[in-house]
């Protein structure tokens, strides 16, 4: 696995986690 693909996977995971946290906060407000 190249460094570039590892970096891309890391970004995908980070975006998925922030998206899940954002959805939880949004559900809390509604």
PyMOL commands that set and color helices and strands:
alter all, ss='L'
color gray80, all
select helices_A, chain A and resi 3-29
alter helices_A, ss='H'
color red, helices_A
deselect
rebuild
show_as cartoon
